[in-house]
Amino acid sequence: MNLLWNVDVTVTRAINGFAGQSGLLDTVMIWASAAGIPLLVLAVAGQWRAKPDRQDTRHVLVAAGLSFILGLAINQIILLFVDRVRPYAAGVSELLIAPSLDPSFPSDHATAVFAIAATFVLHQMPKRAAWFALAALAVAISRIYVGTHYASDVLGGALSGASAAILIFLLYQRGTRIDRFITNIL
């Protein structure tokens, strides 16, 4: 356990150690941390009118939304059992943004963005999956960089998001009555 803690703190400090060294990098990371989720949600929603394979694309978009919501719900259950202090409160990181009032583990930001990315991976949309995965990685790293999460918090969030995407992939089937209803809206 002590070894894992040391690795977690070392990785967190290595990433957060760049904070304050470059005003431009700080600005980019603060922006990625704050705007990452809204931009990814807009990127998903913006595909609703996609012309090629409209029904299949819409199915994946709905699955991404459901995965996002389920991932955050899973986190709320985890928070009933885990109350981890934020790294800045423990003296591990320097905080570049306003402090958060909720526990550190798991990262909701990482959960949300990895739920979206994993959905595109599972539905075999490689170009979109690659872009969403890169964006998810940027958001996850930004959360460590700005000092609000440990590395293991974003890893835990990524696992929550991916798990939610897998559950939705298994449960929300293409072509069902509910799928046809939702994907034919607008």
N, C-alpha and C positions, 0 to 999 in steps of 0.2 A: 504494500500500500504506500509506504514511504517513497519507494522508487517511482511509482506512478505520479505521486504528488510532485516530486522533484522534476520529473520530465514535464509535467503540465506547467509548472511554474517557469521552468527554463524556456519552453517554447513560447509561453505567454509573454515573458519578459523580452525574448528575442524579437518578437513581432512588435510589441508595444514600445520597445527601446528606440524605434525609429521615430516615434512621436516627438514632435517639437524640434526635429532636426531640419525640416524643410516646410516652409509655410505652404508651398504648393501641394506637397504630398499630404500634409495635414488637411488642407481644404478638400482635396479629392477624397480622402478617406472619410472625413466627416460627412461629405455629400453622399458618398456611396452608402454609408451607414444609415443616413436619414432618408434618402430618396430611393434606395434599392428596391424595397418592397413595392412602393407605389408604381415605380417604373415597370417592374416585372408584371404586376397585375394589369397595368395598361397594355403591356406587350401581349399578354394572353387575351385580354378582352378585345384588343384591336384586330385579332384574327377571326372574329366571329363572322365577318362578311367575306372571308376567303373564298375565292371562286373554285379552285380545284379541290375536289374531294370534300365538298362543303359539309356533308353529314359526318364523315369520319373525323374531320378537323374539329367540328363542333363537339363531337363526343369526347375528344381528347381535352378540349378546353373546359368542358364541364367536369371531367375527371380531375383536371388540374385544380379547379376551384374546390371541389369536394376534398381533395387531398390536402390542400391548404387549410381548410376548416378542420378536418379530422386531425391533422398534425398538431394544430394549436390546442385542440381539445385533449389530445393525448398529453400534451405538456401540462395542462391544468391538473390532470390526474397525477402526473409525476410530482408536481409541486406540493401535493398533499403529503408526500413522503420525503421530499428533499428540500431543504432550506439552506442553500449554499450562499454564503456571503460573497458579494461582488469583489473582484480582484483589487479594485482601487480602495475598497474599505478595509481590505486585509493588508494593504501596503505592497501589493505585488505589482500594480500598474499605475501609471499616471493617466488621469481622466481628462479627455479633451472635450467632452460633451456634458450635458446636465446629468446628474446622478439619477439612477433608476431606483424606484421604491420596491420593486419585486425581486425575488431571488434570482441568482445568476444562472442556475442550471435547470433545464436546458435553455439554449438561446432560441427565443421565439423567431427572431429574424432568420437564423439559419434554418429552423424548421420550415418556415414559410417558403423560403426560396428553394430549398432542396426538395420540398414536396412538389413544387412546380417542375423543377428540372427532372426529377425522377419520373414524373408522369410522362414527359416527352421521351425519355429513354425507354420506358416500359412499352410505350406505344410505337416504338421503332420509327421515330421521326428524327433521324440522326443530325440533320443540320440544325433544326430547332433545339434539339437536346444539347448540342454542343454550345450554342449561344447561351441557353439558359443555365447550363452547368458553369460556364465561365462567369456569368453574372452572379450565380449563387456563391461561387468561390470568392469573388471580389467582395460581396456583402459579408460573408463569413469572416474573411481576413480583416475587413474594416472594423468589425465588432471587437476583435482582439486589439487591433491597432489603436482604436480610440479609448481603450482601457476599460470597457464595460463588461467584457467576458474573458474567461480563461479559454485556452485552446480546447479543453475538453468540453466546455459548454457548447461551443459551436459544433464540435464533433457529435455530441449528444443530440443537439438540434437537428443536425443533418440526418442522423439515424432515425429520429422521430418523424421527420419529413419523408424520408425514403420508406419507412414502415407504413406510414399513412398512404403513400402512393401505391404501395404493393397491395394493401387491403382494398383500396378503391378499385384498383385494376382487377382484382379477383371478384369483387362484389358488384360493381357497376358495369354491366355487360352491354356491349354495342348491339343495337337493334331491338332491345326490349321495348315494351310499350312506353315505359317512363322515359327511356332514352329518346325514342322517336318524338314524344311530346316535347321534351326539353329542347332537342336540337332543331325542331321546326318552329320555335318561337322567333318571331321577326323574320 
